Amino acid sequence: MPEARVIPLRPDDDETRLPPPPSLGWEQQVADVLEFLRRRLTGEYDTDEFGFDPDLTDHVLLPLLRPLFARWFRVETQGAEHVPATGGALVVANHSGTLPVDSLMATVALHDHHPAQRRLRLLGADLVFDMPFVGALSRKLGATLACTEDVERLLTEGELVGVFPEGFKGIGKPFRDRYTLQRFGRGGFVSAALRTGTPIVPCAIVGAEEIYPMIGNARTAARLLGLPYFPITPTFPLLGPLGLLPLPSKWLIAFGEPIETASYGPDAAEDPMLVFNLTDQVRETIQHSLYQLLLQRRSVFT
Amino acid sequence: MPPRVVLVTGVSRWLGGALAAELATDPAIHRVIGVDTVPPSPALLRRLGRTEFVRADIRNPMIGKVVTTASVDTVVHMNISATPAGAGGRAPMKELNVIGSMQLLAACQRAPSVRRFVLKSTSAVYGASPRDPAVFTEAMQARRVPSGGFAKDSQDIEGYVRSFGRRRPDVDLAVLRFTNFIGPRIDSLLAGFFRMPVVPTALGYDARVQLLHEDDALAVLVRATTGHFAGTVNVGGEGTLLLSQAIRRLGRVQVPLPTSTLGSVGRLTRRFGFVDYSPEQMRFLNFGRVVDTTVLRTEFGYAPRYTTVEALADYARTVPPVVSPALVAGITERVENAVRRAGDVVEAVGQRLHPPAPAPGLRAVRDA
């Protein structure tokens, strides 16, 4: 007996159905992980002259940071469209939070919430690269030493460079000074942008101030350890390693309109008055948008 | 005008011998004189061709007589030792490097025939520290002046060569700052390091490494000797690798050890004739060093044939891997297949427990 066959009454019915969304099957995920491990074991991945390892960043470092970004701090990104999709640009942001978590969150924001998935190449103090593990890992994440040579090389190569001109003055300031910008270094970042003719994108980060509220600074301990400050927060060092857990503050990261520098010409970097003025302009823009973001935020934790 | 009489110091080492052999094949060059403290190996001697070998110590004023009597017009100074192991200790190494170079320069200054001086220097003059920019150009200087060892010697030698240039402005100086050499034949510091099956490195650090293939090194030396370039140039392959990455690519096993224990490991490996972990070498292995090679490609006019990755791959042909890529690929494939099989089983069980939704055609029947 021939098998019963179902004859569709409307043959085009099947075609109008949408195919299932192309979600990665778990088999594919396992295969990807194994392929990643194979690459890591045989060294078949690319790194650049700054030590940036995109393979490790995409498959390990960014996935580790994403839960912190999305769940813990619930970061909201605003104005990502102000960051150019191609070519060099200098993202200048305020710095806070005792540990440079804000730089990592800005990296995730620009990679995940920018249409061009831009990679933020961070600039760090020499102390970062002096430390074992931290220094090597920072380079693999795409960071390099904050010096004129490296900034200009990255910008001319068309990279997006992230700089925190306040440096240790910003990140290590006491909690009572939260959201007041400190001195912006010596304006080296402006000179670098002028020399390479790349735009400056001001960036304001709200939320990082509250992750480790620094209520004291143990200067003697800092001097002994060779650190610029030794933070005392309500939980550290009181609760030991548990004190390293950041408080789950609500974060807002806003990118402002880019300030173009190309029209000044590369020689303008030799004009200190212009450099000072531009530095002040960037600083005031960031301070202004910090106040605006603070008004938007209902409370520290929501 | 090509050189007529070329003097090459350090001719018994691989690179010096290869350069002398290459120059000897050029009919435009009348004489090639090779100088070294030790005679070349028989195999090298055969390759040297019409090169005249002079066994002389450049620390000895006799070198001056060789330069003047042969009326040498081009001097290639390559007799700079990078490790204390090769020279028989740090004190003889420094004497050979610094005093030897001074003697040679003194002899050249007295010889009116000398028109060109080529120095095989090193990118180690830039030092290696966390305070350095990622990429060095020729105009940059070490942020942290090397305190001793090869880098300090090389800096001193470059200084003496520059002052020689001031005293003899008619002599063209070419200072070649080479990155680390690698290749199947050359005996370099890093080649010895990578030859160990288990490579101890500093825990928590990973250096950026830029390599130069031996063939490119030779080509650059020949061009510097016979060409017209005057000045300082960085010589390195394009691209970089991380130290850990290079070790993995060679199928070596990396053993990260705390920095404090590496000193004793170094003493042990040195005793067995491997590599030494001098403090300077350690700094390089921790932070690495990359140079900008724009001047090499534009002004000097040479583009290295091998990139860093290709040079390492060429060297890898000569060292059998401990962990072969085929083995790793085989294991990952087997794991993947096992996982897939397990997945199929789980899926089959799942299908039996929760039968799939009725086929779409039935809905059409119902609708009708």
Interface residues (C-beta under 8 A of the other chain):
Chain A: V6 I7 P8 L9 R10 D13 D14 R17 W26 E27 V30 A31 L34 E35 L37 R38 R40 L41 T42 G43 E44 Y45 T47 D48 E49 F50 G51 D53 D126 F129 D130 M131 P132 F133 G135 A136 R139 K140 T144 L145 C147 E149 D150 R153
Chain B: P130 R131 D132 P133 A134 V135 T137 M140 A202 L203 G204 Y205 D206 R208 Q210 G239 T240 L241 L242 S244 Q245 A246 I247 R248 R249 G251 T259 F287 G288 V290 V323 P325 V328 A329 T332 V335 E336 V339 R340 G343 A359 P360 G361 L362 A364 V365 D367 A368
